[in-house]
Amino acid sequence: QGDSVEAWARRGRYEGLRQLAVAQGASLVLLAQHAEDQAETVLLQALRGGGPAGLAAMPREWSDQGVRFVRPWLDQRRAQLHAVAAHCGLPVVSDPSNADARFARSRLRMSVMPALEGAFPDAVRALGQVARQAAQAEGLAREAAASDLPGCVDAAGCLCHHAWSALPPARRRNVLRAWLQARLS
């Protein structure tokens, strides 16, 4: 409940790739997302009201149970990657759901992005920059929370109102978010 079909399928794909990597003795999986994918993710997150974590879009890398997932081509355009694949005789596989207008990303890809790039030719690069800046801001927020949170909780892990309320408003919100995330995960 609360999950989109897209989110459910994405988790399933990554879990399948992780299992395949483990079965093959691989510790690294390279993913083929590119600059347009990243730009679409930034726009989708913005339209959903996402903050820095959402606007950071797709992380360049993460680990899951001993397998590292890396997106090395987030700064490369789709056409560049397709040209290199064609030059090397590599097939390009396209998920048929990418053309299914029932899905938000597909609607964005088919209708919004062409219009946006027509009006703003540098949109994909600029949205990639938004993702990088938001990732940096989110990283700073996590660092600040890691520094502030220990002084705002007691030995039982309860939030201490006096210490918490002494922080500036933005840091209070940041600490509260981190404290809640730790309790809810």
FINU-722242 format. One record per residue (C-alpha): x negated, y negated, z negated; residue in one letter; residue number from 1; chain. Coordinates in Angstrom, 2 decimals. Layout:
// residues N
[[X, Y, Z], 'a', NUM, 'A']
...
***
This chain:
// residues 185
[[0.00, 0.00, 0.00], 'q', 1, 'A']
[[-1.24, -3.46, 0.88], 'g', 2, 'A']
[[-3.71, -2.04, 3.40], 'd', 3, 'A']
[[-3.51, -2.71, 7.10], 's', 4, 'A']
[[-3.89, 0.14, 9.56], 'v', 5, 'A']
[[-7.07, -1.60, 10.69], 'e', 6, 'A']
[[-8.58, -1.59, 7.17], 'a', 7, 'A']
[[-7.59, 2.04, 6.62], 'w', 8, 'A']
[[-9.13, 3.08, 9.97], 'a', 9, 'A']
[[-12.32, 1.08, 9.31], 'r', 10, 'A']
[[-12.85, 2.80, 5.94], 'r', 11, 'A']
[[-12.27, 6.16, 7.60], 'g', 12, 'A']
[[-14.76, 5.41, 10.40], 'r', 13, 'A']
[[-17.47, 4.34, 7.95], 'y', 14, 'A']
[[-16.87, 7.36, 5.73], 'e', 15, 'A']
[[-17.05, 9.64, 8.79], 'g', 16, 'A']
[[-20.29, 7.97, 9.91], 'l', 17, 'A']
[[-21.71, 8.30, 6.39], 'r', 18, 'A']
[[-20.84, 12.00, 6.25], 'q', 19, 'A']
[[-22.33, 12.57, 9.71], 'l', 20, 'A']
[[-25.52, 10.74, 8.72], 'a', 21, 'A']
[[-25.86, 12.84, 5.56], 'v', 22, 'A']
[[-25.21, 16.05, 7.50], 'a', 23, 'A']
[[-27.93, 15.09, 10.01], 'q', 24, 'A']
[[-30.40, 13.97, 7.35], 'g', 25, 'A']
[[-30.25, 10.34, 8.49], 'a', 26, 'A']
[[-30.48, 7.48, 6.02], 's', 27, 'A']
[[-29.77, 4.68, 8.52], 'l', 28, 'A']
[[-26.73, 3.99, 10.70], 'v', 29, 'A']
[[-26.87, 1.15, 13.24], 'l', 30, 'A']
[[-23.50, -0.41, 14.03], 'l', 31, 'A']
[[-22.78, -2.21, 17.29], 'a', 32, 'A']
[[-20.74, -5.19, 16.10], 'q', 33, 'A']
[[-21.77, -8.33, 17.93], 'h', 34, 'A']
[[-21.35, -12.11, 17.80], 'a', 35, 'A']
[[-17.77, -12.09, 19.10], 'e', 36, 'A']
[[-16.78, -9.52, 16.46], 'd', 37, 'A']
[[-18.30, -11.72, 13.76], 'q', 38, 'A']
[[-16.54, -14.84, 15.10], 'a', 39, 'A']
[[-13.20, -13.00, 15.15], 'e', 40, 'A']
[[-13.72, -11.85, 11.58], 't', 41, 'A']
[[-14.45, -15.41, 10.41], 'v', 42, 'A']
[[-11.26, -16.66, 12.09], 'l', 43, 'A']
[[-9.15, -13.82, 10.68], 'l', 44, 'A']
[[-10.48, -14.48, 7.18], 'q', 45, 'A']
[[-9.88, -18.22, 7.54], 'a', 46, 'A']
[[-6.30, -17.58, 8.68], 'l', 47, 'A']
[[-5.80, -15.36, 5.62], 'r', 48, 'A']
[[-7.08, -18.13, 3.35], 'g', 49, 'A']
[[-10.35, -16.37, 2.59], 'g', 50, 'A']
[[-12.96, -18.09, 0.45], 'g', 51, 'A']
[[-16.73, -17.78, 0.84], 'p', 52, 'A']
[[-16.69, -13.98, 0.52], 'a', 53, 'A']
[[-14.13, -13.66, 3.30], 'g', 54, 'A']
[[-15.69, -16.30, 5.52], 'l', 55, 'A']
[[-19.04, -14.54, 5.18], 'a', 56, 'A']
[[-17.31, -12.01, 7.45], 'a', 57, 'A']
[[-19.24, -8.82, 8.18], 'm', 58, 'A']
[[-22.38, -8.26, 6.12], 'p', 59, 'A']
[[-25.53, -7.56, 8.09], 'r', 60, 'A']
[[-26.23, -4.51, 5.95], 'e', 61, 'A']
[[-25.08, -2.48, 2.98], 'w', 62, 'A']
[[-25.69, 0.93, 1.44], 's', 63, 'A']
[[-23.22, 3.65, 0.59], 'd', 64, 'A']
[[-24.33, 6.77, -1.28], 'q', 65, 'A']
[[-27.85, 6.76, 0.10], 'g', 66, 'A']
[[-26.97, 5.74, 3.66], 'v', 67, 'A']
[[-27.89, 2.25, 4.89], 'r', 68, 'A']
[[-25.52, 0.65, 7.40], 'f', 69, 'A']
[[-27.05, -2.16, 9.50], 'v', 70, 'A']
[[-25.52, -4.50, 12.07], 'r', 71, 'A']
[[-28.61, -5.70, 13.98], 'p', 72, 'A']
[[-26.72, -7.34, 16.86], 'w', 73, 'A']
[[-24.43, -9.81, 15.08], 'l', 74, 'A']
[[-26.20, -12.71, 16.80], 'd', 75, 'A']
[[-25.97, -11.15, 20.29], 'q', 76, 'A']
[[-23.07, -11.69, 22.67], 'r', 77, 'A']
[[-20.98, -8.74, 23.86], 'r', 78, 'A']
[[-21.93, -9.35, 27.51], 'a', 79, 'A']
[[-25.65, -9.24, 26.65], 'q', 80, 'A']
[[-25.29, -5.91, 24.88], 'l', 81, 'A']
[[-23.20, -4.45, 27.72], 'h', 82, 'A']
[[-25.81, -5.63, 30.27], 'a', 83, 'A']
[[-28.64, -3.96, 28.33], 'v', 84, 'A']
[[-26.62, -0.76, 27.97], 'a', 85, 'A']
[[-25.85, -0.74, 31.72], 'a', 86, 'A']
[[-29.50, -1.40, 32.56], 'h', 87, 'A']
[[-30.52, 1.56, 30.38], 'c', 88, 'A']
[[-27.77, 3.81, 31.74], 'g', 89, 'A']
[[-26.02, 4.00, 28.38], 'l', 90, 'A']
[[-22.23, 4.34, 28.32], 'p', 91, 'A']
[[-20.18, 1.68, 26.54], 'v', 92, 'A']
[[-17.23, 3.04, 24.60], 'v', 93, 'A']
[[-14.26, 0.80, 23.93], 's', 94, 'A']
[[-11.61, 1.63, 21.35], 'd', 95, 'A']
[[-8.18, 1.52, 23.05], 'p', 96, 'A']
[[-6.75, -0.20, 19.95], 's', 97, 'A']
[[-8.81, -3.27, 20.91], 'n', 98, 'A']
[[-6.17, -3.95, 23.58], 'a', 99, 'A']
[[-3.16, -3.27, 21.33], 'd', 100, 'A']
[[-1.40, -6.55, 20.53], 'a', 101, 'A']
[[0.17, -5.01, 17.41], 'r', 102, 'A']
[[-3.15, -5.62, 15.68], 'f', 103, 'A']
[[-4.19, -9.09, 14.53], 'a', 104, 'A']
[[-7.77, -8.77, 15.76], 'r', 105, 'A']
[[-6.59, -7.64, 19.19], 's', 106, 'A']
[[-4.21, -10.59, 19.48], 'r', 107, 'A']
[[-7.00, -12.92, 18.44], 'l', 108, 'A']
[[-9.42, -11.30, 20.91], 'r', 109, 'A']
[[-7.00, -11.37, 23.85], 'm', 110, 'A']
[[-5.28, -14.74, 23.35], 's', 111, 'A']
[[-6.97, -17.04, 20.87], 'v', 112, 'A']
[[-10.68, -16.50, 21.54], 'm', 113, 'A']
[[-10.51, -17.17, 25.30], 'p', 114, 'A']
[[-8.60, -20.41, 24.65], 'a', 115, 'A']
[[-10.92, -21.39, 21.82], 'l', 116, 'A']
[[-14.04, -20.76, 23.90], 'e', 117, 'A']
[[-12.45, -22.63, 26.80], 'g', 118, 'A']
[[-11.99, -25.69, 24.61], 'a', 119, 'A']
[[-15.15, -25.18, 22.52], 'f', 120, 'A']
[[-17.79, -23.24, 24.51], 'p', 121, 'A']
[[-20.09, -22.95, 21.48], 'd', 122, 'A']
[[-17.34, -21.54, 19.21], 'a', 123, 'A']
[[-18.80, -18.04, 18.80], 'v', 124, 'A']
[[-22.22, -19.37, 17.77], 'r', 125, 'A']
[[-20.65, -21.95, 15.43], 'a', 126, 'A']
[[-18.42, -19.34, 13.76], 'l', 127, 'A']
[[-21.47, -17.11, 13.29], 'g', 128, 'A']
[[-23.12, -20.05, 11.52], 'q', 129, 'A']
[[-20.04, -20.40, 9.29], 'v', 130, 'A']
[[-20.44, -16.73, 8.34], 'a', 131, 'A']
[[-24.14, -17.19, 7.49], 'r', 132, 'A']
[[-23.45, -20.30, 5.39], 'q', 133, 'A']
[[-20.52, -18.65, 3.60], 'a', 134, 'A']
[[-22.67, -15.59, 2.85], 'a', 135, 'A']
[[-25.28, -17.88, 1.33], 'q', 136, 'A']
[[-22.63, -19.68, -0.75], 'a', 137, 'A']
[[-21.19, -16.35, -1.91], 'e', 138, 'A']
[[-24.68, -15.17, -2.86], 'g', 139, 'A']
[[-25.24, -18.32, -4.89], 'l', 140, 'A']
[[-21.87, -17.84, -6.60], 'a', 141, 'A']
[[-22.82, -14.26, -7.55], 'r', 142, 'A']
[[-26.19, -15.44, -8.88], 'e', 143, 'A']
[[-24.54, -18.21, -10.92], 'a', 144, 'A']
[[-21.99, -15.76, -12.32], 'a', 145, 'A']
[[-24.75, -13.29, -13.24], 'a', 146, 'A']
[[-26.47, -16.10, -15.13], 's', 147, 'A']
[[-23.37, -17.59, -16.77], 'd', 148, 'A']
[[-21.31, -14.50, -17.57], 'l', 149, 'A']
[[-23.49, -12.94, -20.31], 'p', 150, 'A']
[[-23.14, -16.09, -22.43], 'g', 151, 'A']
[[-19.36, -16.07, -21.99], 'c', 152, 'A']
[[-18.54, -12.55, -23.19], 'v', 153, 'A']
[[-18.79, -10.92, -26.59], 'd', 154, 'A']
[[-20.22, -7.48, -27.41], 'a', 155, 'A']
[[-16.89, -5.84, -26.51], 'a', 156, 'A']
[[-16.88, -7.51, -23.09], 'g', 157, 'A']
[[-14.09, -9.93, -23.96], 'c', 158, 'A']
[[-14.23, -13.44, -22.58], 'l', 159, 'A']
[[-15.22, -16.02, -25.22], 'c', 160, 'A']
[[-13.05, -19.07, -24.65], 'h', 161, 'A']
[[-15.37, -21.54, -26.36], 'h', 162, 'A']
[[-18.47, -20.68, -24.27], 'a', 163, 'A']
[[-16.43, -20.29, -21.09], 'w', 164, 'A']
[[-14.63, -23.62, -21.51], 's', 165, 'A']
[[-17.96, -25.43, -21.98], 'a', 166, 'A']
[[-18.88, -24.67, -18.37], 'l', 167, 'A']
[[-18.03, -27.10, -15.55], 'p', 168, 'A']
[[-14.72, -26.26, -13.76], 'p', 169, 'A']
[[-16.22, -24.59, -10.66], 'a', 170, 'A']
[[-18.50, -22.40, -12.77], 'r', 171, 'A']
[[-15.56, -21.51, -15.07], 'r', 172, 'A']
[[-13.59, -20.28, -12.04], 'r', 173, 'A']
[[-16.63, -18.41, -10.80], 'n', 174, 'A']
[[-17.24, -16.71, -14.17], 'v', 175, 'A']
[[-13.57, -15.84, -14.53], 'l', 176, 'A']
[[-13.56, -14.28, -11.05], 'r', 177, 'A']
[[-16.69, -12.24, -11.83], 'a', 178, 'A']
[[-15.33, -11.17, -15.23], 'w', 179, 'A']
[[-12.01, -10.08, -13.71], 'l', 180, 'A']
[[-13.71, -8.25, -10.84], 'q', 181, 'A']
[[-15.79, -6.28, -13.33], 'a', 182, 'A']
[[-12.67, -5.36, -15.30], 'r', 183, 'A']
[[-10.55, -4.42, -12.28], 'l', 184, 'A']
[[-13.11, -2.33, -10.40], 's', 185, 'A']
***
